[in-house]
Amino acid sequence: MRPSTARPRPTLAEMVSGIEPLTLASTTECIVACDAVLRVQLWNDAMARATGIPAAVARGARLVDLAPRLDHSGELRLYEQALEGRAILAGNRRHALPDLGDEGLFEASYTPLCAPDGGVCGVVAVIRDIAERHAPAGPFGQGAFYDAVTGLPNRYLFMDRLGHALVRRSGDLTVCMLDIIDFREVNARHGHVAGDHLLELAGQRLEDCLRPSDTVSRCDAARFLLLLEDAATADSAARIASRVQAAMEQPFALHETDVRVAVRIGVSLSKDLPPPTLPDRLVRRAERALAQAKGPDAPALVIHGRLPSFE
């Protein structure tokens, strides 16, 4: 009997050891690779600088031990989803920096690492600092895709992400459009600087309400678009939207003055649309639902199709 010539399956440590060391050392992107039980196998120089944790300490440690807040923020679930074979993009999020008690604005991707036999043996996370996107840029720079006041994705980038999400999730998601209906009164009473600060705080609060895999966008004046990738039913969408509404109607601290605002939310479910599900149509339905929510005696939250439709 001839001996087997099959090569043993390489370990993740062996796989990452073949990655070009010079590339890892010179890139400004933070890169961390973990095995199937989320023990760190690769921790590049940028990751060490951002966290204050040397690579020699990080390698072999459990990720949750290095950054306990990952579990509370929901980001640990993104690593777990990558281990299930899903590629995840979490854009424009505030991430806790382990051991520093600080936070920054980052965009992160989580990608499954596959062995030669096709099985998932780990996950690699690439984290990019996008704090500079808060600053206005030229028409063709990064600022063309981000709102200058809030730092959130603008409508153009939101529509791009929505289109990709519809392909990636086969159209199984929810879009919400939220309007701060008394924003003009805040501007008139407290000034435009306070109004801009309110928009910035509102954007942060919306991000805090959602998962890292969701997207918040400022689309117009005091309107925001929300992309909820895991809300596939009317009940789940209503629960999330109600939580968002309750959070947004808590006081905002503006120049030592507590300001309360009212919001209205229109919701559109992609499963309610016949294929092909087009991003523009999904957003228009959310906008129509928002118009219904702003009508006389209407509830503050309307899911398209649950009240008489304009279509």
N, C-alpha and C positions, 0 to 999 in steps of 0.2 A: 504493500500500500504506500503510495507516494505521500510524503509529508505535505501538510497544508502550506500553501504559499501566501495565504491571506495575511495581510499586514494587520497588526493589532491596532485598535482604534486609538488615536492619539489623545492625550489628555489636553484640557484647555490650556494648561500651563505651557505645554509643548507647542501648542498652536500660536499662542500670543508671543512666545519667545522668538518666533520667526518674523515678527513685525519689525520693520526697519527702525532701529533705536534712534537714529538721527531725526527721523520724521516726528516721532513721539516727543523728543526733547525740544524741537524747535517750534511746534505748533502752539498757537495761543488757545486752542480749544481744549477744554478739560475732557479727558478720556479715561473711563474706568471700565474694565471688563471683569465680570464675575462668572463663577461656575454655576452649575445647576442648583446649588444650595446657597447661592448669593454670597460666596466667599470671594474676596477680591483677589484676582490674579494679575491684574495690570492696573497701574495707577501712575499716570504720566506726570511730568514735571509741572505742567499747568495746573493739574488737579492738586498737587502738593502745595503750590503757591496759593491757590484759592482757598484751601481748607486749613492750611497750617499743619497738615498731617504728612510727614515724610512717607515716601513710597515704601521704605523698609518697614515702617510700622503698619501701613495699610495692607500690604500683601499678606494674604492668608487670613486676615480678619474678616468677621462677618460684617457686611455692609451696614446692617441695622445697628451694630455696636459702634461703628464709626460715626453714624449720623442717625441717632434715635428719632429725630423729628421727621425723618422720611415717612415713618409709619403714620404719624398723626396728620401729615399734609396730604396723604394719598399717593405720594410719589412711589412708595414702595410697591404699590399695586401695579404701577407701570412697568417696573422691572419684572414682576411676576407675569404680567401679560406677555411680555417679550419672551419669557421662558415657555409660554404656551404657543409660541410661534407667530405672534403678531408684531408687526413693526409699528411703533408709536411715535408720533411727533407731538410734543407738548410745547406750544409756542407762547412766548411773552408771559412767563410766570415769575413770581418772586420765590426764589429758592432759599431755604435756610443754608447757611454756610456752617458745616460741622465745627464744633468746638470754639467758634468765634463769637457766637451770639449775635451775628450780623446777618444781613440778607442782601441779595442782589437781584437784578433782573436778568433772566436767562431764557434761552430757548434750548430745549433738549430733545434729542432723539434716542430711542431705545430700540435696538435691533437684535433679533435672535442670532446667536452664533451657532452654526451647524457644522457637525463633524462630516467627514467624507461620506459616511453612510446615510447622511440626510437627517440624522437625529439632532435635536436641539441640545447642545451641551453647555450653553451659557448665554450671556447677554452682554452687549457692549453699549454703553451710554456715552454720547458725545454732547457736551454742554457748552453752549456758546454765550458769551457775555454780550447782551444787546442793550446795555444801558445807554450807549451813545445814540440809540434810536429815538430817545426822548427829545434830542435836539433837532430842530428843523434842518433839512438838507435840501440840496438842489432837486430839480424836477426828476432827475434820473438816479438820485442817490437812494440810500435806504429809507430816508424820510418820506419818499414818495409812497411808501406802503404803510406808514405809521402816522397816527394822529399826533400833532405837535403838542397839544395840551395834555393829553392823558398818557401818551406813549403806547396806546393800544393799537392793534391793527386797524387800518381804515377799511372802508367798504370794499375797495378793490381787493385787498389781501383777504378779507373775509370771504368774498365770493370765490376766490381761488381755493381757499382751504375747504369751503363747502363742496365745491366740485370734486376735489380729491376725496373728501370724506364719503360722498355719495358713491363713488366708485369702490372705495375700500370697504365700505360697510353694506354694499348692495342696497343703498337707499334707506337704511334703517336708522333714522335719527330725527331730531327735532330742532326747529329754528324758532327763537323768540325775538320779538321786537319790543323794547321797553322805552317808554317816554317819561321823562320827568316833567309832569304837566304844568307845574308852577315855577319852572326855571326862570321865566322872564321876570317874575315877581322878585326872585332872589337877586337877579341882576339889577333891577330897578331900586331895590331897597338897600342892598349892600355893595353894589358896584361890580364892574366886570371882572376885576381881579378876584374878588370873592367868588364870582360865578365860575371862573376858570378853576379855582381851587375846589369848588364843589364837584365839578366834572371829574377832576383828578381823583378825589376821594371816592366818588361814585364808581369810577372804573376799578379802583383797588378793592372796594367792597364787593363788587360783582365778581371779580376774580376769586376772592376769598370764599364766595358762596359755591363756586363750581369746582369741578375736578381739573387737574392739570391737563388732561387730554381735551377739555372743552376750550372754546375760543370766545373771547369777549371782544367786541369791536365797537368803537364810536363811529356811527355812520352819518349823523347829521345833527347839528345843534345839541340838543339834550336827549338824543335818541341813541340807543345802543342795540346792537344785534348780538344774540347769544347762540352759539352752536353747541348743542348737547348731543354728543355722539352715542351715549348709552341710554338715552331716553326714547324708547321705541313705542310706548303706549300713551294714551291720553292720561291715564292715572299717574304714571311716572313723570310725565311732562308737567302735569298740574302740581304735583308735590314739589318739584324743583322750582317751578315758577312761583308758587306760593311762598316758599322759603326765601326766594330772592326778593319778592315784594315786601315781606316782613322785615328783612334786613335793610332794605333801602328806605323804609319809612321810619327807621330809628334815627335819632338826631345826628346831624353832621356838625362838627365843631369848626366854625368859621370865625377866625379872629376873636376868639374867646366868647363867641356867641353861638348857642345851639340853634341850628336851623333844621326844621322838619320839612320834608317835601312829600308829595304824593306821586305815585307812579301808576301807570297803566301798562298792561302787558298783553300783546297778541301772540298767539302760539300757532305754529303750523307743523303738522306731522307729515313726514315724507311718505309714510305708509298709506296716507289717504289719497295720494296722487297716483294715477295710472302711469306705468312706465312709458317713455323714459322720464325719470324725475329730474327736472331741470332746476338748477340753483335759482335762477331769476324767478321762476314761478313759485318756488317754495318761499322765497322772501316776500313776494307780493302777497301771498296768502297770509303771512304773518302780519304784514302791514294792514291788510283789510280787517283782520281780527282786532288789531290795535285800534282801528277806527271805530269798530263796534264797541270796544271797551271804553272809549271816550264819549260815547253817546249818552243821552239823558237816561238816568235810572239803570244804566248798564253796570254789570259787575266789573271790577277792576282788572279781572283776568278773563280773557276770552280765548278759547281754542277754536280755530277755524272749523266751520261746519257744525259746531255744537249750538250755534245760534243761526238764524236765517243768513245765508251767504249773499254776497253781492254778485257772485258768479251766476 
